[in-house]
């Protein structure tokens, strides 16, 4: 029970932080237009690069193939999003990640701010993409599905 409470506390912290960050950006969008989203994505990319550099040595994973990508994603999930339920499978040279969105804070953030979930997720994605590419520059990420119940992503070595 203590672990369940810890995970919910982490999820709530992410929910509050992301809601505040996206809400602030929305205020800037209201004042300065859509260019504020560009600034937000640049910021998220920079933050992801910094986090990737900090995590690179800790993870200690050299990414040479899809099994390595899967292990890297598992490690990142445990470290950064332990409250999120997802499955990872290797299919050829790709890793398919399917997330149970009911455990992800993003649908709640989108509802709180009145934003489409896809808009929110696509503007936050530069963070995780930059983090991954900092650790493994040859990873290509493609989002296949975003919904309130399920998200699907594809990661490929290029």
N, CA and C atoms as an extended XYZ file, in Angstrom:
474
Properties=species:S:1:pos:R:3:atomname:S:1:resname:S:1:resid:I:1 pbc="F F F"
N         0.818       -1.197        0.000 N   UNK     1
C         0.000        0.000        0.000 CA  UNK     1
C         0.867        1.268        0.000 C   UNK     1
N         1.998        1.208        0.694 N   UNK     2
C         2.891        2.368        0.743 CA  UNK     2
C         3.429        2.686       -0.658 C   UNK     2
N         3.731        1.649       -1.450 N   UNK     3
C         4.230        1.855       -2.807 CA  UNK     3
C         3.152        2.492       -3.679 C   UNK     3
N         1.930        2.048       -3.546 N   UNK     4
C         0.831        2.606       -4.320 CA  UNK     4
C         0.645        4.096       -3.987 C   UNK     4
N         0.773        4.439       -2.718 N   UNK     5
C         0.637        5.832       -2.297 CA  UNK     5
C         1.796        6.672       -2.845 C   UNK     5
N         3.015        6.123       -2.824 N   UNK     6
C         4.185        6.821       -3.357 CA  UNK     6
C         4.010        7.098       -4.852 C   UNK     6
N         3.534        6.102       -5.596 N   UNK     7
C         3.344        6.273       -7.030 CA  UNK     7
C         2.265        7.315       -7.326 C   UNK     7
N         1.203        7.309       -6.543 N   UNK     8
C         0.151        8.306       -6.752 CA  UNK     8
C         0.663        9.709       -6.411 C   UNK     8
N         1.515        9.819       -5.413 N   UNK     9
C         2.119       11.112       -5.060 CA  UNK     9
C         2.987       11.613       -6.211 C   UNK     9
N         3.771       10.731       -6.812 N   UNK    10
C         4.605       11.107       -7.961 CA  UNK    10
C         3.737       11.538       -9.143 C   UNK    10
N         2.681       10.782       -9.413 N   UNK    11
C         1.787       11.107      -10.517 CA  UNK    11
C         1.143       12.478      -10.296 C   UNK    11
N         0.701       12.740       -9.073 N   UNK    12
C         0.079       14.037       -8.753 CA  UNK    12
C         1.099       15.180       -8.911 C   UNK    12
N         2.338       14.934       -8.508 N   UNK    13
C         3.378       15.965       -8.651 CA  UNK    13
C         3.601       16.289      -10.124 C   UNK    13
N         3.684       15.258      -10.956 N   UNK    14
C         3.833       15.499      -12.393 CA  UNK    14
C         2.610       16.220      -12.940 C   UNK    14
N         1.436       15.802      -12.525 N   UNK    15
C         0.193       16.432      -12.963 CA  UNK    15
C         0.207       17.926      -12.653 C   UNK    15
N         0.551       18.270      -11.431 N   UNK    16
C         0.569       19.675      -11.025 CA  UNK    16
C         1.643       20.465      -11.761 C   UNK    16
N         2.835       19.888      -11.886 N   UNK    17
C         3.923       20.581      -12.584 CA  UNK    17
C         3.616       20.806      -14.047 C   UNK    17
N         3.134       19.775      -14.717 N   UNK    18
C         2.825       19.891      -16.138 CA  UNK    18
C         1.652       20.823      -16.374 C   UNK    18
N         0.658       20.791      -15.485 N   UNK    19
C        -0.482       21.699      -15.630 CA  UNK    19
C        -0.009       23.142      -15.501 C   UNK    19
N         0.844       23.415      -14.536 N   UNK    20
C         1.370       24.768      -14.357 CA  UNK    20
C         2.190       25.226      -15.544 C   UNK    20
N         3.064       24.364      -16.034 N   UNK    21
C         3.927       24.715      -17.161 CA  UNK    21
C         3.113       24.953      -18.432 C   UNK    21
N         2.183       24.048      -18.718 N   UNK    22
C         1.347       24.220      -19.913 CA  UNK    22
C         0.398       25.406      -19.745 C   UNK    22
N        -0.107       25.626      -18.530 N   UNK    23
C        -0.987       26.769      -18.281 CA  UNK    23
C        -0.264       28.082      -18.488 C   UNK    23
N         0.961       28.162      -18.031 N   UNK    24
C         1.771       29.367      -18.247 CA  UNK    24
C         1.988       29.598      -19.741 C   UNK    24
N         2.280       28.521      -20.462 N   UNK    25
C         2.462       28.651      -21.908 CA  UNK    25
C         1.189       29.131      -22.582 C   UNK    25
N         0.037       28.608      -22.138 N   UNK    26
C        -1.235       29.070      -22.698 CA  UNK    26
C        -1.439       30.563      -22.465 C   UNK    26
N        -1.022       31.050      -21.305 N   UNK    27
C        -1.126       32.484      -21.035 CA  UNK    27
C        -0.266       33.271      -22.025 C   UNK    27
N         0.932       32.751      -22.318 N   UNK    28
C         1.795       33.405      -23.299 CA  UNK    28
C         1.214       33.302      -24.705 C   UNK    28
N         0.569       32.172      -25.029 N   UNK    29
C        -0.088       32.025      -26.328 CA  UNK    29
C        -1.166       33.097      -26.467 C   UNK    29
N        -1.914       33.331      -25.393 N   UNK    30
C        -2.954       34.360      -25.415 CA  UNK    30
C        -2.399       35.746      -25.673 C   UNK    30
N        -1.209       35.991      -25.168 N   UNK    31
C        -0.623       37.321      -25.316 CA  UNK    31
C         0.237       37.467      -26.583 C   UNK    31
N         0.991       36.408      -26.916 N   UNK    32
C         1.965       36.512      -28.006 CA  UNK    32
C         1.662       35.633      -29.212 C   UNK    32
N         0.636       34.794      -29.135 N   UNK    33
C         0.283       33.937      -30.265 CA  UNK    33
C         0.979       32.587      -30.218 C   UNK    33
N         0.827       31.850      -31.309 N   UNK    34
C         1.315       30.466      -31.375 CA  UNK    34
C         2.832       30.325      -31.274 C   UNK    34
N         3.555       31.427      -31.454 N   UNK    35
C         5.011       31.362      -31.306 CA  UNK    35
C         5.394       30.914      -29.893 C   UNK    35
N         4.524       31.164      -28.933 N   UNK    36
C         4.793       30.722      -27.559 CA  UNK    36
C         4.940       29.200      -27.492 C   UNK    36
N         4.179       28.468      -28.323 N   UNK    37
C         4.327       27.002      -28.349 CA  UNK    37
C         5.703       26.613      -28.885 C   UNK    37
N         6.233       27.378      -29.844 N   UNK    38
C         7.571       27.105      -30.366 CA  UNK    38
C         8.615       27.284      -29.263 C   UNK    38
N         8.469       28.344      -28.488 N   UNK    39
C         9.384       28.595      -27.367 CA  UNK    39
C         9.272       27.460      -26.353 C   UNK    39
N         8.054       27.032      -26.079 N   UNK    40
C         7.817       25.934      -25.140 CA  UNK    40
C         8.511       24.658      -25.628 C   UNK    40
N         8.336       24.317      -26.912 N   UNK    41
C         8.969       23.100      -27.447 CA  UNK    41
C        10.491       23.203      -27.385 C   UNK    41
N        11.044       24.380      -27.677 N   UNK    42
C        12.500       24.571      -27.565 CA  UNK    42
C        12.959       24.360      -26.126 C   UNK    42
N        12.187       24.890      -25.182 N   UNK    43
C        12.516       24.704      -23.764 CA  UNK    43
C        12.460       23.223      -23.393 C   UNK    43
N        11.415       22.530      -23.835 N   UNK    44
C        11.269       21.111      -23.512 CA  UNK    44
C        12.425       20.305      -24.104 C   UNK    44
N        12.844       20.653      -25.306 N   UNK    45
C        13.979       19.964      -25.935 CA  UNK    45
C        15.247       20.178      -25.112 C   UNK    45
N        15.500       21.421      -24.711 N   UNK    46
C        16.684       21.721      -23.909 CA  UNK    46
C        16.642       20.954      -22.576 C   UNK    46
N        15.481       20.936      -21.925 N   UNK    47
C        15.342       20.220      -20.650 CA  UNK    47
C        15.564       18.726      -20.854 C   UNK    47
N        15.048       18.173      -21.952 N   UNK    48
C        15.245       16.757      -22.246 CA  UNK    48
C        16.704       16.418      -22.495 C   UNK    48
N        17.415       17.289      -23.190 N   UNK    49
C        18.846       17.071      -23.435 CA  UNK    49
C        19.616       17.060      -22.119 C   UNK    49
N        19.303       17.999      -21.240 N   UNK    50
C        19.990       18.059      -19.944 CA  UNK    50
C        19.689       16.801      -19.125 C   UNK    50
N        18.439       16.376      -19.117 N   UNK    51
C        18.055       15.182      -18.370 CA  UNK    51
C        18.708       13.944      -18.972 C   UNK    51
N        18.768       13.879      -20.300 N   UNK    52
C        19.417       12.751      -20.971 CA  UNK    52
C        20.889       12.650      -20.628 C   UNK    52
N        21.568       13.790      -20.614 N   UNK    53
C        22.992       13.795      -20.238 CA  UNK    53
C        23.171       13.305      -18.810 C   UNK    53
N        22.316       13.766      -17.915 N   UNK    54
C        22.421       13.371      -16.505 CA  UNK    54
C        22.131       11.880      -16.328 C   UNK    54
N        21.238       11.348      -17.144 N   UNK    55
C        20.814        9.961      -16.987 CA  UNK    55
C        21.671        8.973      -17.777 C   UNK    55
N        22.409        9.465      -18.776 N   UNK    56
C        23.170        8.596      -19.679 CA  UNK    56
C        24.093        7.637      -18.935 C   UNK    56
N        24.907        8.162      -18.051 N   UNK    57
C        25.843        7.316      -17.317 CA  UNK    57
C        25.133        6.404      -16.337 C   UNK    57
N        24.118        6.936      -15.681 N   UNK    58
C        23.378        6.148      -14.700 CA  UNK    58
C        22.744        4.927      -15.350 C   UNK    58
N        22.183        5.092      -16.535 N   UNK    59
C        21.523        3.992      -17.228 CA  UNK    59
C        22.541        2.962      -17.704 C   UNK    59
N        23.693        3.445      -18.187 N   UNK    60
C        24.753        2.549      -18.630 CA  UNK    60
C        24.347        1.618      -19.758 C   UNK    60
N        23.473        2.048      -20.635 N   UNK    61
C        22.996        1.196      -21.721 CA  UNK    61
C        23.534        1.726      -23.043 C   UNK    61
N        24.254        0.892      -23.746 N   UNK    62
C        24.728        1.238      -25.085 CA  UNK    62
C        23.681        0.735      -26.068 C   UNK    62
N        23.102        1.631      -26.837 N   UNK    63
C        22.004        1.265      -27.726 CA  UNK    63
C        22.548        0.887      -29.105 C   UNK    63
N        22.475       -0.421      -29.388 N   UNK    64
C        22.942       -0.926      -30.678 CA  UNK    64
C        21.842       -1.630      -31.452 C   UNK    64
N        20.779       -2.009      -30.770 N   UNK    65
C        19.702       -2.729      -31.439 CA  UNK    65
C        18.394       -2.559      -30.699 C   UNK    65
N        17.326       -3.158      -31.211 N   UNK    66
C        16.004       -2.967      -30.619 CA  UNK    66
C        15.888       -3.479      -29.176 C   UNK    66
N        16.568       -4.541      -28.831 N   UNK    67
C        16.515       -5.022      -27.440 CA  UNK    67
C        17.112       -3.991      -26.490 C   UNK    67
N        18.160       -3.292      -26.951 N   UNK    68
C        18.761       -2.225      -26.143 CA  UNK    68
C        17.796       -1.055      -25.988 C   UNK    68
N        17.064       -0.734      -27.065 N   UNK    69
C        16.065        0.338      -27.002 CA  UNK    69
C        15.001       -0.037      -25.982 C   UNK    69
N        14.555       -1.281      -26.032 N   UNK    70
C        13.530       -1.745      -25.086 CA  UNK    70
C        14.035       -1.609      -23.650 C   UNK    70
N        15.266       -2.042      -23.409 N   UNK    71
C        15.840       -1.938      -22.055 CA  UNK    71
C        15.964       -0.485      -21.614 C   UNK    71
N        16.374        0.395      -22.528 N   UNK    72
C        16.486        1.820      -22.212 CA  UNK    72
C        15.115        2.391      -21.853 C   UNK    72
N        14.101        2.060      -22.627 N   UNK    73
C        12.746        2.549      -22.350 CA  UNK    73
C        12.222        2.009      -21.027 C   UNK    73
N        12.510        0.749      -20.728 N   UNK    74
C        12.097        0.178      -19.440 CA  UNK    74
C        12.760        0.923      -18.285 C   UNK    74
N        14.049        1.200      -18.436 N   UNK    75
C        14.797        1.904      -17.402 CA  UNK    75
C        14.283        3.325      -17.220 C   UNK    75
N        14.042        4.023      -18.331 N   UNK    76
C        13.501        5.387      -18.246 CA  UNK    76
C        12.116        5.389      -17.615 C   UNK    76
N        11.304        4.422      -17.985 N   UNK    77
C         9.962        4.343      -17.414 CA  UNK    77
C         9.985        4.173      -15.914 C   UNK    77
N        10.851        3.298      -15.431 N   UNK    78
C        10.955        3.068      -13.982 CA  UNK    78
C        11.469        4.306      -13.257 C   UNK    78
N        12.378        5.018      -13.905 N   UNK    79
C        13.001        6.183      -13.278 CA  UNK    79
C        12.103        7.423      -13.299 C   UNK    79
N        11.472        7.703      -14.444 N   UNK    80
C        10.755        8.964      -14.620 CA  UNK    80
C         9.235        8.853      -14.548 C   UNK    80
N         8.706        7.697      -14.927 N   UNK    81
C         7.246        7.540      -14.978 CA  UNK    81
C         6.811        6.219      -14.346 C   UNK    81
N         7.201        5.951      -13.111 N   UNK    82
C         6.904        4.641      -12.514 CA  UNK    82
C         5.413        4.400      -12.285 C   UNK    82
N         4.626        5.431      -12.326 N   UNK    83
C         3.182        5.312      -12.112 CA  UNK    83
C         2.438        4.975      -13.408 C   UNK    83
N         3.122        5.034      -14.544 N   UNK    84
C         2.482        4.789      -15.831 CA  UNK    84
C         2.595        3.320      -16.203 C   UNK    84
N         1.496        2.746      -16.640 N   UNK    85
C         1.451        1.349      -17.048 CA  UNK    85
C         1.627        1.274      -18.566 C   UNK    85
N         2.643        0.542      -19.011 N   UNK    86
C         2.857        0.391      -20.443 CA  UNK    86
C         3.479       -0.951      -20.748 C   UNK    86
N         3.335       -1.371      -21.984 N   UNK    87
C         3.954       -2.615      -22.419 CA  UNK    87
C         4.887       -2.296      -23.579 C   UNK    87
N         5.982       -3.020      -23.617 N   UNK    88
C         6.982       -2.830      -24.664 CA  UNK    88
C         7.222       -4.169      -25.351 C   UNK    88
N         7.267       -4.139      -26.669 N   UNK    89
C         7.594       -5.367      -27.390 CA  UNK    89
C         8.450       -5.025      -28.600 C   UNK    89
N         9.352       -5.933      -28.908 N   UNK    90
C        10.214       -5.769      -30.068 CA  UNK    90
C         9.514       -6.413      -31.260 C   UNK    90
N         9.473       -5.678      -32.352 N   UNK    91
C         8.893       -6.170      -33.600 CA  UNK    91
C         9.863       -5.810      -34.712 C   UNK    91
N        10.675       -6.762      -35.116 N   UNK    92
C        11.715       -6.499      -36.111 CA  UNK    92
C        12.756       -5.566      -35.529 C   UNK    92
N        13.007       -4.442      -36.216 N   UNK    93
C        13.994       -3.476      -35.717 CA  UNK    93
C        13.338       -2.332      -34.948 C   UNK    93
N        12.072       -2.530      -34.572 N   UNK    94
C        11.330       -1.492      -33.860 CA  UNK    94
C        10.897       -1.982      -32.486 C   UNK    94
N        10.692       -1.014      -31.594 N   UNK    95
C        10.088       -1.301      -30.295 CA  UNK    95
C         8.746       -0.585      -30.286 C   UNK    95
N         7.705       -1.324      -29.968 N   UNK    96
C         6.358       -0.771      -29.890 CA  UNK    96
C         6.038       -0.579      -28.412 C   UNK    96
N         5.686        0.633      -28.050 N   UNK    97
C         5.313        0.961      -26.667 CA  UNK    97
C         3.837        1.320      -26.655 C   UNK    97
N         3.065        0.596      -25.848 N   UNK    98
C         1.638        0.887      -25.711 CA  UNK    98
C         1.395        1.284      -24.262 C   UNK    98
N         0.851        2.476      -24.085 N   UNK    99
C         0.629        3.034      -22.751 CA  UNK    99
C        -0.848        3.017      -22.410 C   UNK    99
N        -1.144        2.582      -21.201 N   UNK   100
C        -2.495        2.699      -20.665 CA  UNK   100
C        -2.623        4.141      -20.185 C   UNK   100
N        -3.278        4.974      -20.974 N   UNK   101
C        -3.346        6.409      -20.679 CA  UNK   101
C        -4.092        6.727      -19.392 C   UNK   101
N        -4.842        5.769      -18.865 N   UNK   102
C        -5.556        6.038      -17.610 CA  UNK   102
C        -4.580        6.180      -16.448 C   UNK   102
N        -3.323        5.749      -16.639 N   UNK   103
C        -2.310        5.921      -15.590 CA  UNK   103
C        -1.410        7.122      -15.866 C   UNK   103
N        -1.625        7.793      -16.976 N   UNK   104
C        -0.811        8.944      -17.372 CA  UNK   104
C        -1.523       10.243      -16.964 C   UNK   104
N        -0.790       11.207      -16.445 N   UNK   105
C        -1.407       12.483      -16.048 CA  UNK   105
C        -1.846       13.370      -17.214 C   UNK   105
N        -1.340       13.146      -18.418 N   UNK   106
C        -1.603       14.071      -19.523 CA  UNK   106
C        -3.089       14.246      -19.856 C   UNK   106
N        -3.921       13.201      -19.863 N   UNK   107
C        -5.339       13.455      -20.116 CA  UNK   107
C        -5.965       14.402      -19.087 C   UNK   107
N        -5.536       14.289      -17.824 N   UNK   108
C        -6.049       15.196      -16.788 CA  UNK   108
C        -5.572       16.625      -17.021 C   UNK   108
N        -4.304       16.776      -17.425 N   UNK   109
C        -3.758       18.106      -17.707 CA  UNK   109
C        -4.541       18.739      -18.858 C   UNK   109
N        -4.764       17.955      -19.917 N   UNK   110
C        -5.491       18.467      -21.081 CA  UNK   110
C        -6.897       18.925      -20.686 C   UNK   110
N        -7.580       18.122      -19.891 N   UNK   111
C        -8.929       18.498      -19.451 CA  UNK   111
C        -8.904       19.758      -18.602 C   UNK   111
N        -7.940       19.836      -17.682 N   UNK   112
C        -7.859       20.999      -16.788 CA  UNK   112
C        -7.641       22.284      -17.568 C   UNK   112
N        -6.905       22.191      -18.669 N   UNK   113
C        -6.568       23.391      -19.442 CA  UNK   113
C        -7.473       23.599      -20.649 C   UNK   113
N        -8.351       22.648      -20.908 N   UNK   114
C        -9.228       22.767      -22.063 CA  UNK   114
C        -8.500       22.628      -23.384 C   UNK   114
N        -7.452       21.818      -23.399 N   UNK   115
C        -6.666       21.604      -24.613 CA  UNK   115
C        -6.933       20.219      -25.172 C   UNK   115
N        -6.860       20.061      -26.480 N   UNK   116
C        -6.901       18.709      -27.034 CA  UNK   116
C        -5.678       17.931      -26.533 C   UNK   116
N        -5.880       16.668      -26.189 N   UNK   117
C        -4.787       15.836      -25.674 CA  UNK   117
C        -3.629       15.788      -26.667 C   UNK   117
N        -3.916       15.653      -27.940 N   UNK   118
C        -2.856       15.576      -28.958 CA  UNK   118
C        -2.002       16.851      -28.943 C   UNK   118
N        -2.625       18.018      -28.846 N   UNK   119
C        -1.886       19.289      -28.803 CA  UNK   119
C        -0.929       19.290      -27.622 C   UNK   119
N        -1.432       18.902      -26.466 N   UNK   120
C        -0.598       18.897      -25.269 CA  UNK   120
C         0.576       17.923      -25.422 C   UNK   120
N         0.276       16.694      -25.813 N   UNK   121
C         1.322       15.679      -25.916 CA  UNK   121
C         2.361       16.035      -26.969 C   UNK   121
N         1.912       16.528      -28.117 N   UNK   122
C         2.865       16.878      -29.169 CA  UNK   122
C         3.783       18.024      -28.748 C   UNK   122
N         3.312       18.908      -27.903 N   UNK   123
C         4.161       19.998      -27.433 CA  UNK   123
C         5.092       19.566      -26.300 C   UNK   123
N         4.742       18.499      -25.582 N   UNK   124
C         5.622       17.961      -24.541 CA  UNK   124
C         6.627       16.956      -25.110 C   UNK   124
N         6.336       16.360      -26.274 N   UNK   125
C         7.183       15.298      -26.836 CA  UNK   125
C         8.641       15.678      -27.068 C   UNK   125
N         8.970       16.934      -27.401 N   UNK   126
C        10.386       17.246      -27.586 CA  UNK   126
C        11.243       16.909      -26.356 C   UNK   126
N        10.629       16.911      -25.174 N   UNK   127
C        11.371       16.553      -23.957 CA  UNK   127
C        11.850       15.105      -24.024 C   UNK   127
N        10.920       14.182      -24.199 N   UNK   128
C        11.316       12.771      -24.193 CA  UNK   128
C        12.135       12.426      -25.431 C   UNK   128
N        11.810       13.021      -26.574 N   UNK   129
C        12.605       12.756      -27.776 CA  UNK   129
C        14.052       13.208      -27.586 C   UNK   129
N        14.233       14.406      -27.031 N   UNK   130
C        15.600       14.914      -26.816 CA  UNK   130
C        16.340       14.077      -25.779 C   UNK   130
N        15.633       13.647      -24.740 N   UNK   131
C        16.276       12.816      -23.729 CA  UNK   131
C        16.768       11.520      -24.360 C   UNK   131
N        15.906       10.872      -25.135 N   UNK   132
C        16.291        9.620      -25.788 CA  UNK   132
C        17.425        9.825      -26.783 C   UNK   132
N        17.333       10.866      -27.598 N   UNK   133
C        18.358       11.093      -28.625 CA  UNK   133
C        19.697       11.501      -28.015 C   UNK   133
N        19.669       12.062      -26.821 N   UNK   134
C        20.925       12.386      -26.135 CA  UNK   134
C        21.637       11.092      -25.733 C   UNK   134
N        20.852       10.089      -25.341 N   UNK   135
C        21.427        8.806      -24.937 CA  UNK   135
C        21.690        7.895      -26.123 C   UNK   135
N        20.887        8.025      -27.162 N   UNK   136
C        21.017        7.171      -28.342 CA  UNK   136
C        20.629        7.989      -29.573 C   UNK   136
N        21.596        8.685      -30.190 N   UNK   137
C        21.287        9.591      -31.298 CA  UNK   137
C        20.621        8.915      -32.496 C   UNK   137
N        20.707        7.603      -32.569 N   UNK   138
C        20.156        6.900      -33.728 CA  UNK   138
C        18.719        6.404      -33.520 C   UNK   138
N        18.023        6.912      -32.505 N   UNK   139
C        16.637        6.513      -32.257 CA  UNK   139
C        15.688        7.453      -32.988 C   UNK   139
N        14.720        6.851      -33.665 N   UNK   140
C        13.645        7.622      -34.299 CA  UNK   140
C        12.354        7.257      -33.569 C   UNK   140
N        11.622        8.259      -33.118 N   UNK   141
C        10.366        8.060      -32.386 CA  UNK   141
C         9.211        8.518      -33.263 C   UNK   141
N         8.205        7.674      -33.379 N   UNK   142
C         6.996        8.023      -34.114 CA  UNK   142
C         5.797        7.742      -33.227 C   UNK   142
N         4.980        8.761      -33.021 N   UNK   143
C         3.758        8.554      -32.255 CA  UNK   143
C         2.703        8.009      -33.203 C   UNK   143
N         2.085        6.893      -32.851 N   UNK   144
C         1.088        6.248      -33.705 CA  UNK   144
C        -0.341        6.538      -33.256 C   UNK   144
N        -0.540        6.715      -31.954 N   UNK   145
C        -1.890        6.926      -31.434 CA  UNK   145
C        -1.824        7.691      -30.119 C   UNK   145
N        -2.712        8.669      -29.970 N   UNK   146
C        -2.875        9.390      -28.707 CA  UNK   146
C        -4.365        9.410      -28.403 C   UNK   146
N        -4.737        8.859      -27.259 N   UNK   147
C        -6.136        8.930      -26.836 CA  UNK   147
C        -6.195        8.937      -25.314 C   UNK   147
N        -7.359        9.183      -24.784 N   UNK   148
C        -7.510        9.225      -23.328 CA  UNK   148
C        -7.363        7.861      -22.678 C   UNK   148
N        -7.415        6.800      -23.466 N   UNK   149
C        -7.298        5.456      -22.886 CA  UNK   149
C        -6.039        4.723      -23.297 C   UNK   149
N        -5.417        5.139      -24.405 N   UNK   150
C        -4.272        4.378      -24.897 CA  UNK   150
C        -3.419        5.252      -25.817 C   UNK   150
N        -2.118        5.105      -25.671 N   UNK   151
C        -1.186        5.741      -26.592 CA  UNK   151
C        -0.259        4.669      -27.135 C   UNK   151
N         0.162        4.836      -28.357 N   UNK   152
C         1.056        3.870      -28.978 CA  UNK   152
C         2.189        4.628      -29.672 C   UNK   152
N         3.400        4.199      -29.396 N   UNK   153
C         4.589        4.833      -29.962 CA  UNK   153
C         5.483        3.762      -30.551 C   UNK   153
N         6.270        4.172      -31.553 N   UNK   154
C         7.200        3.284      -32.207 CA  UNK   154
C         8.597        3.887      -32.104 C   UNK   154
N         9.562        3.079      -31.723 N   UNK   155
C        10.954        3.521      -31.609 CA  UNK   155
C        11.797        2.621      -32.503 C   UNK   155
N        12.618        3.257      -33.320 N   UNK   156
C        13.378        2.514      -34.309 CA  UNK   156
C        14.822        3.014      -34.333 C   UNK   156
N        15.747        2.088      -34.530 N   UNK   157
C        17.149        2.461      -34.734 CA  UNK   157
C        17.295        2.820      -36.199 C   UNK   157
N        17.806        4.029      -36.456 N   UNK   158
C        17.999        4.462      -37.852 CA  UNK   158
C        19.465        4.688      -38.137 C   UNK   158
